[in-house]
Amino acid sequence: MIFKKVGWKLFIFLVLYWMVAIFFIVFLLSLGIAFIFYVKDSSGFYFDFIKESIYSLSKAVPGGSILGSGIWIKSWLQEKKDKKSFSK
């Protein structure tokens, strides 16, 4: 997806993109850790999908919001800088 200018569509895209990315990273890490303990201990595979999904979501929402907003602000400032230097 290519955005022509830095606007609200890009902001929403970046925030949602990073929320989803962080959610999957945290969720898959939790699943991997549970799998490692299952292989090492052989006592049974214990992984609560609902609990881990809520935990991953609680980390993804603030992290994705801050990261997406920061990237958007940086690109917005870069666009303003480029317009200013282009007009000189």
GUSE-395655 format. One record per residue: residue in three letters; x, y, z of N, C-alpha, C, O in turn. Coordinates in steps of 0.001 Angstrom, whole numbers, plus 524288, in hexadecimal, padded with zeros to 5 digits. Each point is the difference from the previous one (the first is absolute). Layout:
N
ALAXYZXYZXYZXYZ/...
This chain:
88
MET803527FB72800007FCAE8048E8000080386804D68000080332800B280387/ILE7FC37802907F8978032E804B47FF877FC8D804BE8010B7FBDA800A07FDA5/PHE805EA802A8805E47FD29804C28015A802B3804997FD60804C88007F80036/LYS7F826802D77FD5380223804817FD2E8019C80461803A8803C1802CF7FEEE/LYS7F9697FDCB805688014080420803B67FF3E7FDFA805897FD8B7FBF7800E5/VAL8049C806ED802BC7FF8B7FE8C805827FAE68024D802077FF93804B5800E1/GLY7FC977F7E97FFD77FAE1801C2801D67FDD17FC36803FD802CD7FCBE8022B/TRP7F825803C17FEC07FD737FCCD803F07FFBB7FA4A7FE7A8001F7FC9580361/LYS7FF84802577F78B7FFDF7FA867FE558051A7FD3F801607FFF97FB8A801CB/LEU8045B807207FD5D805117FDCC80162800767FF54805E48021C7FC15801D3/PHE7FBFA807A6801238002E7FFAF805B47FD0B7FB31801F48020A7FCFF80328/ILE7F9358024B7FAFC7FCD37FB85801A1802917FAE37FE4D8001E7FC36802F6/PHE801F0803B77F843802A17FB577FE12804AD7FE958036C8009B7FB7980181/LEU802AE808567FFBB804A97FEED803217FEA27FE1C8057E802617FC51801FA/VAL7F9D080632800747FE7A7FE69805487FDCC7FA757FFF2801867FCCE80340/LEU7FAF8802007F92D7FDC27FABF7FFBF804127FBF07FE7B800097FBB080220/TYR8035F805A77FA3E804157FC657FE498037E7FE6F8048C801157FB61800C2/TRP800AF8087780246803817FEC78044F7FD337FD6380487802647FCF7802DC/MET7F897804247FDDD7FD087FD2A803FB7FFB07FA357FEA0800DC7FCA680356/VAL7FDEE802367F7D97FF997FA8E7FE50805567FD5880043800667FB8C801C5/ALA803AA807217FC7F805407FDB780010801BC7FEC680590801F87FBBB80102/ILE7FD59807E18028E801997FF1F805707FCAE7FBBC80279801FE7FCD0802FF/PHE7F8F08031A7FBC67FC9B7FBE080213802047FA9D7FE70800877FC8B8034E/PHE80097802BE7F7AC801CF7FAE77FE358055E7FE9D8022D801007FB7480134/ILE8026C808597FF518052F7FEF88022C7FF8C7FE21805A2802537FC0A8016C/VAL7FAB9806C0801C67FF787FE87805877FD257FAC980083801857FCB78032B/PHE7FA60802817F9C27FCFF7FB2680046803507FB4F7FE687FFF07FBF58029B/LEU802F0804997F920803357FBA77FE2F804957FEEB803B2801987FB818009A/LEU8007F80883801D5804117FF20803EC7FDD67FD01804AC802917FC73801FB/SER7F8CF804E97FFC67FD887FD29804517FEFD7FA577FE89800D97FC7580323/LEU7FD56802B87F8147FF017FAB17FE288051B7FCEE7FFA08002F7FB6780165/GLY803E78071A7FCBE805127FD6A7FFA3802347FE8A8054F8022C7FBC3800AB/ILE7FD48807BB80319801DF7FED9805497FCEF7FB6F8025B802457FC9680284/ALA7F89B8035D7FCAB7FCD57FBA2801F1801A47FAE57FD628001A7FBEA80287/PHE801288044A7F882801AF7FB4F7FD308054D7FE16801F3800DA7FB4B80080/ILE802B28085380099805207FE838020E7FF677FD3E80543802887FC07800F3/PHE7FA258060E802767FF157FD718050A7FD5B7FAB27FF4D801037FC6180300/TYR7FBA3803267F9177FD777FAFC7FEF0804087FBF07FE4A7FFDE7FB8A801CC/VAL803A7805F97FACC803F87FC5E7FE19803DA7FE9F8045A801AC7FB8480076/LYS7FFB380853802B0803EE7FF24804157FDDD7FCC880493802B37FC89801F6/ASP7F8918048D7FFBB7FDD77FD678049B7FC967FB467FEC17FF8B7FC7B8033E/SER7FE198035C7F83E7FC727FBD27FE5F7FB8B7FF24803DC7FE067FBA680086/SER8006F80874802217FBC87FF7B803D27FAB0801817FDC17FC067FF7B802A8/GLY803DE802537F89D7FB14801937FD948007D805787FDBE802E58034D801F7/PHE7FA3E7FD857F9F180039805187FD637FBD780387802607FB557FF3B7FF23/TYR806628049E803D87FC5B803A98025E800A3805487FD5B8040D8028C8007A/PHE7F7E77FF0C7FCBE800068051D7FD7A7FA62801E97FFCB7FCBE7FDBB7FD49/ASP80226806618058A7FAC48023B8002B7FF9C8042C7FBBC802058045280099/PHE7FB5F7FA567FB1C7FFC38037C7FB7C7FD4A8052A8013F801BA804217FE3D/ILE7FA1B7FBAB804BE7FD1F804C88015380358803948036480071804AE7FEF9/LYS801E07F914805088033F8031B8038D804A6802667FD238013880498800BF/GLU8015C7F84F7FBFE8048C801F97FD1B7FE61803F27FBCA802F38039C7FED1/SER7F8717FBBA7FEF37FE14803D07FC2D7FEF08053F802A0801558041A7FDE1/ILE7FC4B7FBC1806AE7FEEE804DB802E28051780299801A08008C804C47FFA3/TYR803337F81280229805148022780184802B98027B7FB4B802198045080064/SER7FDDE7F8F97FB2E802818020D7FB467FD58804FE7FE3080299803AD7FE4E/LEU7F8497FC768020D7FD19804AA7FE72801288048D803A9800488047E7FE4E/SER800647FA56806BA8012D80430803B980565802557FF17800FA8047780181/LYS802817F8A07FC178052A802117FEA68000B802737FA8E802F9803A57FF00/ALA7F9BF7FA5D7FD7D80005801D27FA977FD698054F7FF4E801C88032A7FCD9/VAL7FA147FDD4806097FD24804EB7FF4780356804C18016E8008C803817FCC0/PRO801B37FCCA807EE8033F804A680115805098001D7FCCB801A7804247FE32/GLY800C47F7508011C804DD7FFDF7FD0A7FF3D8017B7FA4F803068030F7FDD9/GLY7F8F27FAC97FFB57FEE18013B7FA867FE47805977FF418014F802727FC12/SER7FBC47FF9F807A97FE45805717FFA7804A3803BD8003A80063803A67FCE4/ILE803157FB68806C98047E8037680092803B67FF767FB6F801D4803EE7FDE9/LEU7FF547F74A8007E8039E7FF297FBAE7FDCA8020D7FADA802C4802A67FD17/GLY7F8507FC2E801BF7FD96801F57FB367FFA7805EB7FFE7800F28026D7FBF5/SER7FDB27FFEB808787FFBB805B7800528055D802707FF458008A803F07FD4A/GLY8035F7F9C5805158054A802147FF78802017FFC47FA718026B803B67FE21/ILE7FC9C7F7FB7FF39801A27FF887FA847FD0D803E57FCA180242802557FC74/TRP7F8AF7FE67804A27FCED803BE7FD04801F680592800D780074802FF7FC44/ILE800B57FE6680899801F980545801278052F800E17FD41800E6804327FDD6/LYS802857F7EB80237804FC8007E7FD587FF46800CB7FA258029A803507FDAF/SER7F9F17F9BA7FFEB7FF198009B7FA657FD548052F7FEC980105802537FBEA/TRP7FB987FF848078F7FD68805067FF42803F98046F8003D7FFE1803947FCCA/LEU803A77FC2A8070E804128040380068803B87FFC47FB5F801C48040F7FE1D/GLN7FF727F73D80006803687FF747FB747FD69802447FB288029F802777FCCF/GLU7F84A7FCBF802957FD34802297FB8A80002805F780033800BA8028E7FBFE/LYS7FE777FFB1808B18002E805B38008E8056F8020F7FEBC80083804137FD7F/LYS803857F92E8042F8055F8019C7FEF3801277FFC87FA258027D803867FDDF/ASP7FBB67F85E7FF91800E37FF7A7FA637FD32804377FCED80226802117FC3A/LYS7F90D7FF43805547FD1C804317FD5F802AF8053F800C28003D8032F7FC68/LYS801CA7FDB28085480292804EC8012D8050E8008E7FCDD80112804317FDE7/SER802077F7AC801C0804E9800547FD187FEFC7FFFD7FA2480331802097FD09/PHE7F87B7FBBE8013A7FEBD800017FA697FE50805757FE3D8010C801847FB8F/SER7FC6080171807D97FE118052F7FE80804478041E7FFFA7FF31804337FDCE/LYS8054F7FACB8048780434803E680010802D7800527FAF1803A38031A7FF77/
